[in-house]
Amino acid sequence: MSRNPWWIVCAAFLGVSVSFASIVVFSFGVFIKPLQESFGWTRSQVSLAFSIGALTVCFCSPFLGRLADRIGAKRVILPSAAVLGLAYGSMAFLGGGLAQFYATYVVMGIVGNGATQLTYSRIVSARFDRRRGMALAFVMTGVGVGAMVIPALAQALIAARGWRQAYLWLAGVVLLLGVIPAAILLPSAKEGSRSPVPEGGMASRQARRTLDFWKLVLAFFLFSLAVNAAVAHLVPMLTDGGLTAASAALASSVMGAATVVGRLVTGVLLDRFSGARVGCVACLLAAVGLGLANAGGTMVMACAMAALIGFGMGAEADVMPYLISRRFGLRSMAELYGVAFSAFALAGAAGPALMGRVFDKTGSYRLLTPVLAVLIAVSGLLLLTLRVSTPSPVELEHQLQS
């Protein structure tokens, strides 16, 4: 193919930097208190929208993955990114009723994973073999950059123009970076049929009969349950602990920066060591970070907590598609990723709602955070049981020379 595959990685990087995870997930906590103040909603009511969106993603991801495997990922990415941007912008016109708020999250959930790493990793994995870990890491770094920039940008826009204008500006960013580069740089379905990497491997039904696949699903479920609960409530958790809104947003940006570092470092490690071991270490780091939630309300401790969780999140995002592609091949990669991500999204729906409910009942997050840290550690131990081997010295030499 004449197209340099790294241009595809660039388009994927920009696309995931303004995808559902970057825009909807990481900006969510910044809008909780403005929405409370404007409409008088409780935190559990606001958090329910996040859960509804994540639950919708859960049900739609396998379908979107199957569609990408069959008709080409580009044909799924472009309309999904456009609809996501328009739906997010419509949040600027919210009234006082919760129905519109929840319905918008349903729409964003339907198309949400159509323009994320689920579809982009399908394209990238088909063009990289020996450098697949690093290529996927650059793609996933886009989410980390979004997580680093979007919360601070949203907080600044809210302070300067109000939360309604903030939604509109962020929606414009989604349309600018999520649609145009993908339309220009991603290969068409015809070009995709000439992929340089053989697309063999297990059929979806065959893979779903293996124990390893369900170990992966359970590990990602536990990780997502804990981490999404912490991410969605990070800003109010820190402000309740005594930090200012600006300091809490800064800590959230630190989490995004750590996510970038985690993804890049993990990309290097995945091309050299067992993906299961790399994933386990990432989980343990995130567990330690969440364990610091009750250690004190200083800015240093908040940044340390955010950095460890962010590093673990970044690494885990690389590990999920990498292990699926290596363990089960590319034949049904997007569909299998969709099934695994459904579990990830289901946990993402439960985590923030559980966190909000605990806060509404107890007035604190302190009782739940240690339990969530243990769940993250368990997910890491599950990854160690997978049958994914470390590259041999000969394979490693080829990787380093490629």
Secondary structure, DSSP 8 states (H G I E B T S, - for coil): --S-HHHHHHHHHHHHHTSHIIIIIHHHHHHHHHHHHHH---HHHHHHHHHHHHHHHHHHHHHHHHHHHHH-SHHHHHHHHHHHHHHHHGGGG--S-HHHHHHHHHHHHHHHGGGSHHHHHHHHHTT-STTHHHHHHHHHHHHHHHHHHHHHHHHHHHHHH-HHHHHHHHHHHHHHHHTHHHHHHS--HHHHTT-SS---B--HHHHTTSHHHHHHHHHHHHHHHHHHHHHHTHHHHHHHTT--HHHHHHHHHHHHHHHHHHHHHHHHHHTTS-HHHHHHHHHHHHHHHHHGGGS---HHHHHHHHHHHHHHHHHHHHHHHHHHHHHHBSTTHHHHHHHHHHHHHHHHHHHHHHHHHHHHHHS-STTTHHHHHHHHHHHHHHHTTS------HHHHHHHHH-
